[in-house]
Amino acid sequence: MSPPLLGVGEEEDQSNVTLLASPASNDSLCRNSSELKERNYMGLSDCSSVDSSGVSMVSDVNKSSLNLKATELRLGLPGCQSPERDPERRVLSSAQLDEKPLFPLHPLNDGQYPSSQKTVGSGSKRGFSDAMDGFTKEKYLAKSEVAPMLSPRPSSNLGLKTGSVLENLGTQPDNAKEVAPSKTVQERPRAANEPRPNHNGSANGNSSAPATKAQVVGWPPIRSFRKNSLASTSKNNDEVEGKAVPGALFVKVSMDGAPYLRKVDLKNYSKYQELSSALEKMFSCFTIGQYGSHGTLGREMLSESKLKDLLHGSEYVLTYEDKDGDWMLVGDVPWEMFIETCKRMRIMKSSDAIGLAPRAVEKCRNRN
Amino acid sequence: MMNYFPDEVLEHVFDFVTSHRDRNAVSLVCKLWYRVERFSRQRVFIGNCYAISPERLIDRFPGVKALTLKGKPHFADFNLVPQDWGGYVQPWIEALARSRIGLEELRLKRMVVSDESLDVLSRSFTNFKSLVLVSCEGFTTDGLEAIAANCRFLRELDLQENEIEEKKNLWLGCFPDSCTSLVSLNFACLKEINLVALERLVARNPNLKSLKLNRAVPLEALQRILMRAPQLVDLGTGSFVLDRDSDDSETYRKLRGTILKCRSIRNLSGFLEVAPRCLPAIYPICLNLTYLNLSYAAGIHGSELIKLIRLCGKLQRLWILDYIGDKGLEIVASTCKDLQELRVFPSDPFGAGHAAVTETGLVAISSGCPKLNSLLYFCQQMTNAALIAVAKNCPNFIRFRLCILDPTKPDPVTMQPLDEGFGAIVQSSKRLRRLSLSGLLTDRVFLYIGMYAEQLEMLSIAFAGESDKGMLYVLNGCKKLRKLEIRDSPFGDMALLRDVGKYETMRSLWMSSCDVTLGGCKTLAKQMPRLNVEIINENDQMEFAHEDSQKVEKMYLYRTLVGPRKDAPEFVWTLV
């Protein structure tokens, strides 16, 4: 093959250079940033209201993680955080370029390096692969406090095959390497807990499998039917062998008054609080947080009055239809039971849901 | 000369022209041929249900008996298209019913089917024979009850990977006793089934050739069913497990004996649940198999899997999980010399999975199976050297889909992009029609594709390319391109708008998380009134995102003769 090698290569080199020095690139970066429709690679391109919560959380993030924010792709309102991105981004890229040991196993000359690495300047997406490439190497991880792609967004586990990004970050390249995953996992929880207090710890605790997940929406391209099927199949087969269960468990979530349904992957959560937060972000105009903790009370049963109390507090409640076709309040049975029996969920007005309370308590009683 | 023949003769000649494309070509020759062709056309394929209206279909082809409709864009399979986007079959069925079309066969893919649609379908077409639903949703077992009860001459009910809400477990019992015409029945995607009704149904349908069970059918029932239907050609097992407590040897012995009599089975699938120690029961039929689908059989791996494969010397199509590993693929390569199609699915898409396959397995397959023409391969990694070897060994690819689980992974040996490897594939397989890329890729791979992939009809791009040039190479070079779907790649307005006429030669274009802007899409829509340019915007950003410079999250455009669709939901904005 001898198509115009030079043409392609030249452009790559140029764009790499502009990243560091040229004023034109600064402008383009600025322009890109200001109009940036930040996208979250790790999954939540269709998550809307995540933005607002994401922004506020990012401002709490410490400086070290912000360094890497520059390369990450996030959902966000245009213009949010953009001023911070430029210096970070440039700092990061120059740091990257200086770090020859980024690919410690294979000697690289300068000419090759840019070609194997996408440039940041050509769009926010390049940041993803920058981050990904960086992640294949433990050294890079060791140097960074927080991994890129530790987006604030991933807390909104939209269940579209995204687990907590904190679990996932850039470890899929590590699949090929046995050593890396364990190290990554060790670093991840530490890093994860710094920027975001809520449910990240649990998300990490959730991963019983040694390797963490790599979850981008719609990737790998497998039909959800197949994914769900594999999940239940391996669950049945592995029940005997006691292995961890991979796969996904998608259920539909509808909300009264919302124009469209969503699907969430229940496997992404390990307790009600996480699910609640995720749905809260997905359908931003309600609060269901209060009762989330009930599910973790284990065998303790909900009293009728308790349920009524919490219903009283919020405008909407989260309900689900179980295997028997009954509509129940989410949170009244232990999480494991919920996962196994939930067919779909519905966010309904609390006024409609009052009648569910007594039945839910009775079900719990019956099941236990 | 042909003009001197009466219409009947023309029609008779056209009867031998069966492919859609050939018939389409026939209809373009002259007005006479157009007229004769349209009245004699019985099978119609509509690749995009929004490209045309049911009324126009009926108007042009009043004799249509078999209809295929496709709805949602392909990326809907991967959750990239929100629920309620569209693709409803209801208006089609209503229109066909109203016009008293003699519909006999309906095949739907990625469409929304309601119970009401199924009910109307079942009652409106007396000769209805075949219903095939692939990746559809929106209906329940109530709809299946209607089909079973009302379609008196039903031959085929094939439910492939649909999302069906299961209410009561009665539908199978709704087939009347007079139903004896079934040839094909597939309910593998359901979770429950009425076993008694099933066995009775099989017993009274001696023409049954294809039967795919679900996991609710235990081994004992399978044995009884096979006793009644030794003529099966196509079998999908359900649960292939013997209870440890039950009388294993007796059941197992009976099963083995029964399977020995099933000499016609050529296609085998299922094993949704499987106890490997039961597998030897099927060994006798392995040597006749031409199609083996173990892609849902998570319980078969290691030596059990290998033993099975070694017996399948005549396989032409193999679908398998990556448990098989590179070593297992070497065995496939040495055993299955007639292999034409291979699909290797990931057993654990999100985990580390050391049970995965790499470039080694693929190279082995290519050198052992030179007839290979269709590939779907999920793997940990791929090298240029391997792809080049594969290209040399197998120059006959029609479909080549490679999915490296890490979407931007370079060649792990050279750390180079995989441009050269894919370039070799498109250069050597001159008949390539479908291609999916993955791994680290620059604009160069698109240059190669534009240069060499002359027959390419469908291209899937994800996380690839560096600039608009990439997309332009493809649009300029691939003259036969029909479907282009791109996600997370840096292609923007410049590429989108360079040759707007191109899109009318294609069925559709999908671009998500790319660099095209609202302004670019608006410009395109203005220039091309016969395209529907849909912006799918699920974010609240819709409200303040009317700036033309705003990047568009998801754009789906398709050619159409009927303008913007009227059933678009709120979050879909069709630009005009």
Interface residues (C-beta under 8 A of the other chain):
Chain A: M1 P3 P4 L5 V8 E11 E12 S15 E35 K37 R39 Y41 S45 D46 C47 S48 S49 D51 L75 L77 P78 F103 H106 L108 Q112 S115 S116 K118 T119 S122 G123 K125 R126 F128 S129 M132 D133 L160 K161 G163 N168 T171 Q172 P173 D174 N175 A176 E178 P181 A209 P210 A211 K213 A214 Q215 V216 V217 G218 W219 P220 P221 I222 R223 S224 F225 R226 K227 S229 L230 T233 S234 N236 N237 A244 P246 G247 A248 F250 K252 P259 Y260 L261 R262 K263 S284 G325 K343
Chain B: F75 D77 F78 N79 L80 P82 Q83 D84 S135 E161 N162 E163 E165 K167 C189 L272 E273 V274 S295 Y296 A297 A298 G299 F345 P346 S347 D348 P349 F350 G351 A352 G353 H354 A356 F378 Q380 Q381 C403 L405 D406 P407 T408 K409 P410 P412 T414 M415 Q416 P417 E420 G423 A424 Q427 S436 L440 T442 D443 R444 L447 Y448 M451 S460 A462 F463 E466 S467 R487 D488 S489 P490 S512 S513 D515 E538 N539 D540 Q541 A545 E547 S549 Q550 K551 E553 K554 P569 E570 F571
